[in-house]
Amino acid sequence: MKLLNLLLILAVCLFFSTAHSAETISEKAQATKDDIKRDANKAVNRVEESTCTGTDAECAKQKISNRAEEAKDAIKDKSSEIKNNLD
């Protein structure tokens, strides 16, 4: 009975391990390009935030807006990477 359970667990694990496929070269290049673009955008945002000459409220608003945009871009890029891994 233990052997049967072990074989069943092994079969299920092997079945689910085949759902993962490798990214193609163009998909990897796209992911790298997205990472570089996101890092550059983040650096530009940090410079803009450090040189903000408005009131504290305006600077905080700009900072929050930049963080929200960065999070949105990161989620979009990661979701497309996951989709490419599963395709």
N, C-alpha and C positions, 0 to 999 in steps of 0.2 A: 504494500500500500504506500509506503514511504517512497519507494522507487517510482511508482506511478505519479505521485504528487510532484516529485522532483522533475520528472520528464514533462509533465504538464506545465510547470512553471518555466522550464527551459524553452519549451515550444512557444509559450506566450511572449517571453522576452525576445526570442529570435524574430517573431512575427513583428513586434513593434520596433525592433532595431532596423528593419528594412525601410521604414518610413522616412528615414533621413537620407538625403542625397547631397552630394557636394555641389558647391557653387561653381558656375562656369567662370572662365577667366574674365569675360566681360562683366559679369555680375560682381566679381571681386574688385575689378577696376572701378566700377560704379560705387561700390561701398567705400573704397579708399578715397575716391574723389569727394564723396559726400562727407566723409570724416574731415578731410582737409578743409573743405568749404565751411563746415560747421565750426572748426577750430579758428579759422580766420575771422569768421563772423563774431565769434566769442571775443577774440582779441580786440577787434574794432569796437565792440560794445564796451569793453572794459576801459579802453582809452577814452571813449566819449563820456563814460560815467565819471572817470577821474578828473576830466576837464570840465565838468558841468559847472556853469556859473550862475545858474538860476537859484531859486529858493530851495530850501531843503525838501519841501513837498514836491516841487517839480523834479528835482533830481531823484527822489525816491520813486516817483511815478515812472520816470524814464527807466530806472533800474528794474522795476517790476515788469514793465513792458518788455524790456530786453530779455529778462529771464523767462518770461512766458513764451516769447518767440523762440528762444533757444530750446526750451523743453518741447515745444510743438515740432520743431525741426528734427530733434533727436528721436522723438517717438515715430515720426513719419519715416525717417531713414531706417530705424531698427525694425519697424514692421515690414518694410520692403525687403530687408535682409532676411528676416525670418521666412517671408513668403518665398524668396529665392532659394533658401535652404530646403524648403519642403517641396518645391517644384521638381 
